[in-house]
Amino acid sequence: MSFGIRVRDLKACKLEKASSRLTMNTRESNKVVQPLVQPQSRIPAHSLLGPRVLFLYKHPTLTAVALFLLILSGPPKLRFRDLEASLRGETDWVVFFHLIVWGLAGFWVLLQIGKRLCAKRPVLRLRQPQILALVLIMCLSVSVWKSTAPALTAFKVYQVLVSFLFTQIFAERFGVRASLNAMLYGNALLCIAIAICAFLTPDMVWTFSDFNPEPSRLYGELIASTGVVSVLAIILLLTSVRRIWKPIPLSLLALFFILLILSLMRTAYITAFVFFALVALRRPNIKPLRRFAYCLFAFLLMLYACDRLPSVSRYRSPETIFTLSDRIGLWNHLTTITLNQSPWFGLGYYSASRIHGPEYNPGLGIAHSIFFEVLSGGGLVSFTLFLALCVTLSTYAVRLLFLSRDRLAFASAALFIACLLFGFAGESIDSGPFAITFWCSAAILPWLHEGSSKTHPLLREVAVHAASA
């Protein structure tokens, strides 16, 4: 059972200012369980007709933050490696480092679960997305027995489980704002690392583009996908930092945009455009973000009117747009093999695409889609559950955009929409910046949606009439 600290007789104008400075006494940690909705949010965590309740959170511990940043980073590959090496079970120092990091993250999860069991508290606050996620992970684990590389599949399913549980417990214990800040720090550090490597070790991050055999695209292969982390960092910075016009936030924002441009990633460009379009249409209660979006659109219109707007087709082949760089053929190939050989539980999560993907196109190698990765690895059962999870979270995100203009609500909804756009044509849900953002969204959105539904005027009026009838 979760308990709150009830604050009475406080004026609404002072509540939000005071809540940002409140922290929870560590001596009372056994008496107070932190829910997901933070006091800094405009969405109060109270019952529909009951008194206002303010919940306070513990500051994130150094260990929790360090592990969060490590699993968000992947950790990075740091070296070129044959795709079949993991299928053969070959190990090196990077593999051992990954095992240590994810082992520690799993131990931290078990430690938190043990503390909650000893205190006779619920292990997790399960809602529909969490239940779907747990059943999905169980079905993906069945694919281990179907996999050609069972050790690789088992480790990847373990990573999915740890990513889900770690982000869920982190958000419950430290709050929404702490989760968003941790993601901002992680993506910002990855962007800085990519920028440093671009000058010191260019072979790690630069690659060729469609029309230039020389290194001309800042892809960030051995660190993180430059387009993904730059867009996520832009969204988090503009929605989390209140004074973006100060030197440090403004310098970081400029760095993120430079990396985004140099990534030449069309999906990243589309995702960034969708984000700023949502800002213009929904007008969240974030004045610096609205002003920045208006200035950005005005600047782009000016470049277009002066015929100075750069064309991506100068660097990326326009012919690959309709085939999604041959991804459509790859998805058709993986789907056909899966349905013919093991339609219900797949051919082994993560390993199936690495075995059958190169058969179609050695240059692609993997599924390049979270949906087809789950379909080929986990079969129709896992794919149906994952699709239901994404639809449920999408419904929460869309409703949250229409029910609330709060800073945290808009940031969480925008992040999940970005995850859907990135995940459709790439990434995976087991580890890395995308995976942690996806599972953080799965943890945050249900709570914010519940709070916004209870405080929305129209829904409150309906509930009052229903109660009095």
N, C-alpha and C positions, 0 to 999 in steps of 0.2 A: 504494500500500500504506500502511495506517495503522499507526503505531507507538505504543506505550504506554510509560509509565514504570512499571516493575514495582516494587512496594513489598512487601518481604518482612519477616517477623518483626514485624508490627505487630498489636497486639491489636485485636479487632473493636470494642471499646468506645471506643477512641481514634481509630479510622479515620474515622468520620463527623464527629467534632468537628474533626479536623485538616484534612479535605478541604475544608471550607467556607472555610478561610483560605488554601488553596493556590492559587497562580496560576502561569501558565506564563511563563517567561522569554522575552521577545521575541527575544532573540538565538538561541533554540533553535526559533524558529517554523518554520524550514525543515526541522527534524529531526523535529518532532512534529506529527502531524496529529490534530486533535481529533475523536473520534467523537461520536456523538449522546448516549450515556448518560453522565450526569455522575457524578462521584464523590460528590456530595452525596446521590444517590439511594440507596435501600436495595437497588436492583437492581444487583449487581456486573456489570461488563462483562468477563466472563472466560468461558473455554470451559467445557464441561459438567463435565469431570473434571480440568481443568488448574488451575494455581495462580491465585491471585487477582491481578488486574491493575487498577491504578488509572490512569485517564486524566485529564489536566489540560487545562484550556482557557485560551485567551487571554481577557482581558477584552474585551468588545465595544468597538470603536473609536467615537469620537464621530460619525464620518461614517456608520458602519453604523447606529447607534442613531437618528440624526437621520432617515436615509432610511426606516428601519423605521417610525418614528412618522408620517412624512409619508404613506407609502403606506397605513398603517393608518387614518389619518384620512380618506382618500379621494382628495385633500384635500376639505374641505367645499365645498359649492356656493356659499354666502355670498350668493346672490341668486336671486330668482325668475326662471325662464326658461321660455319656451314649449317643450313637449316636442318639437315639430317642428323647433325651431331646430337641434338636433344632426343631424337627418336632412337638413336643407338645407345643412349644413356651415358654419353661421354661427359666428364666433369672437368672443371678447371676452377681457378680461384674465384671467378665471378659467380659460378654456380654455387660454390660453398658460401659465398657472401649472401647470396639470395636465400639459401637455406637457413642461415643464421638469422637474417632479418625477419623472415616470415615465421620462423620458429619462435622468436621472441614476441612477435605480434600475437601469435596464437597463445603463447603462455600468458600474455597480458590479458587477453580475452578470458581465458580460463580463470585467472586470478579474480577478475571482476565478477564473473559468474559465481565463483566460490564465496566471495564476500556477500553477494546478494542472497545466496542460499543460507549462509550462516545467520544473516539478519532477518531471514524469513520474509524476504521481499521478492516481488516478481523478477524473474531473470530478464525478461524483455517485455516491453509494452507492445503486444502483438495487435496489429490491425491487418486489414485485408492485404495490403502490399507486402507486409512482413511474412504473413502466412504463405502467400504465393511464392515469395522468394525462398523460403525454407523448403517448400515442396519441390520447387525447381532444382535446388541444389541436391536434394535427395535423388531426383530423377537423373541429374547429370552424373551422380556418383555411380549409378547403375551402368553407365556407359564404360566404366573402367573395365568390366568383364568383356566388353565388345571391342576394346581398343587393341590395336597392334602394338602400341607403346603404353602399356598400363601404368608404368611408373610416372611418365610425363602427364598422362591424363589425371591420375590421382593427385599429383602435386598441383595441377591447375585448378581442379575442383576444390582442393583445400584452400587455395588462394581466394577463390570466389567466396567460400564460406567465411574465411577470416576477414576479407574486405567488408562483407555484409555485416558481420557481428561487430567488428571493430568500429566502423562508422556509426552503427546503431547505438552502441554503448557510449561512444565518445559524445554523440549528440545528446543523449539522455542525461549524461553526467555533467557535461560542461555547457550545453546550450547551443542554440542555433548560431548566435553570433560568433562564438568561439570556433565552431566548425567552419564557418565561412572564412574567418580570419586565418585559420590553419591552412585551408585550401589556397587562400591568397598568397600566404608566405611560401607554400610549396611550389606553386606555379611560378611565382616571381623568382624564386631561387633557380628553378630550371631555366627560365628565360635568361637570367644573368649568366648561368653556366654555358648556355648555348652561345651567347654573345662573346664570352671569353674564349671559348673553343674556336669560334669563327676566326679569331686572329692568331691564337697560339697553336692550335691543332686543327687546321681547316679540314683535314681528311675525315674527321669524326662527324662533321655536321654538314659539309657542303657536298652537293651531288650535281649531276648534269641535268639540264632541262631538255624539253622535247626538241628544241632547235639549236641547242648549243651543247656540244660534247664536253666542253670544259665545265668545271665546277661553277655553276651559276645559280643554283637553287639551294637556299638554306633550309634543308630538310630536317636536320637534327637527328639523324637516324640512331646514333649510338647514345644519345642523351635522352631525348623525348621528341615527339612530333612537334615541330616548331609551330605549325599552324594551330594545332589543338591547344597547346599551353599558352600561346600568346592571346588567343581569343578568350580562353577561360580567365586568364589574368586580367584582361581588359574589363570583362564583365564584373569580376570580383572587386577590382580596384574602384571602378566607377560607382558601384553600389554599396561598398563597405566603407570607403574613406569619405568623410564629410568635407574635408578641405583639400580638394584635389589640385587647387591652384598653388599650393606650396611647392617649393623647389623639388623636394624628394618625390612626392607623388607625381608631379608633372614630368619629371625626368624619367621615372619608371613608365609612365603612360607613353611617352615618346618612344622609349625602347621597345615596348610591347608592339606598338604600331609599326615600327621599323622591321621587327622580326616577322610580323604578320605579312607585310608587303613582300619581304624577301623570301618567304616560304613558298610563294607561287602556288598556294593550295586553294583551289577554287571552292571547296567545301567550307574552308575557313572564311573566305570572303563572303560567301552566302550567309553563313552563320552570324558573322559580325553585322551584316546588313539587316538581317531579321531582328537582331537584338536592338539596334538603333531604331528600326521601324516600330518595334513594340514600345520603345520609350516615347516616340512621337505620338503614337496612337493612344496609349494608356496613360501617359503623363503621370508617372509615379511621384510620390512625395519626396523627390530627391532633386532639389533645384539645380545643383551643379551638373548633374547628369543630363537634365533636360536642356540646359543651356549649351552644354557640350554637344549634344546630339543636334540641336538646331544649327550651331555653328558648323558642324561637320557636314550636314546636308547642304548648307548654303555654300560651303567651300567646294563640294563636289559638283553642285549645279553650276558654279562659276567656271570650274575646269571644263565641264561638258559644254557650256555655252561658248567657251573660247577654244574648243576643240583641242584641249590639252589633257584630257582624261586618258591615262595610260590604258592600253588594251592588253588583257591577259593573253589574247591569241598571238601576241608577238613572242610569247615565251612558252605557251602550252598549245598543243595542237587542237584546233576546234573540232576536228573529226572525232576525237575521243570523248567529247561531251555526250553524244548520243549513246555510246556504249559504256560510259562511265569507266573509261580506260580499260576496256575489255572485262570489266567486272560482271556484266550481265551474262556473258558466256561462261565465266567461271562459276557463277551461282547456279546456272542451269546444269552444268556438269556435276557439281557437288550434290545438288538436289537429286539428280537422276541416279547417281551411285548410291546415295543414302536410301532412297526409296526402294531400290532394287535389292540391296544387301541387308539392311537392318532398318526398316522404316520406323519402328516404334521407339527404340532407345538409342539409335544412332551408332556411329562407328568409333566413338571415343572423343570426348570433348577436347578441343585444341589439336589433338594429334591427327584427327581425320583430315582436316584441311591441309596439314603439312605433308600428308602422304599423297592425297589425291589432287591437291591443288597444282603442284608442279606437273602433273600428268597433262593438264590442260594448257597451262602457261607457266613455264619455269620462272619467268620474271615476276609473277605475282606471288606464288608460293603459299599464301594463306587465304582465308575466306574473304577478308576485307569487308566484313559486315558482322555486327553483333548478332543479327538475326540468323544469317546463314551459318555462322559459326556454331550457334546453338542447334540449328536444324541438322547440320551434318554431324555434329558431335553427339547431340542428345536425342535426335529423332523427333518424331511428331509430338510425342508426349511433352518433352521439354520445351519444344518450340511453342506449343499451345499455351503452356504456363507462362513462358516468357512474354509472349504476345499479350496475354491477359494482364500481366504485371505492367507492361509499358502502356497499355490502354488505360488502366486504372490510374497510374501516375500522370498520364497526359490529361485525364479528366480533372484530376486535382489541380494540375498546373493551370489549365485554362480557366477553371472556376475561380482559382485564386487570383488570377489576373483581373477578372471581372468583379470579384467581391471585395478586393482590397487594393489600395494603392500604397500600402506600407512598404518600407525599404526592404525588410527581410523577406516579405512575401514575394515582391517583384524579383529580387535576386534569386531566390530559390526556384521560382517558376522559369525564369530566363535560363538558368543553368541547366535545368532538365530539358528544356527545348533545345538548347545547344547540344546536349548529349544525344538526343534523338537524331539531330542532323548529322553529327559526326559519326554516330554509331551505324547509321544506315549504310555508309560507304567505307567503313573502316573501324579500327580500334577493337577492343575486347573488354569483357566485364570481369576479368580476373585480377589484373594488377595495373598500376600506372595511373597517371592523372585522370584519364577518362573514367576508369573503373571506380576510383574513389569518389569522383564527382557524381557518378551515377548512383552509387549506393548511399552517399550522403543525401542526395535528393530523395531517394526512396525512404530514408529515415525522417527527413524534415517535412516533406510535403504533406503527409497525412495529418500531422499535428497542426501545422499552420492552416490547413484547409478546415480542420475541425474548429479551430479558434475563430477563423473569419466567418464561417457559417453561423456560429452562435452570436456573433456581434454585428452581423449585417442587419440593417434596419428592416428590410423587407422580410427576411427570414425570421427575425425576432417577432415582428408583428403577426406573422402567420402562426408562430408557436404560441403567442399569447392568446390569440383567438381559439386555437385548438385546445389550450388548457382550460379556457373559461367555458367551452362548449359543453 
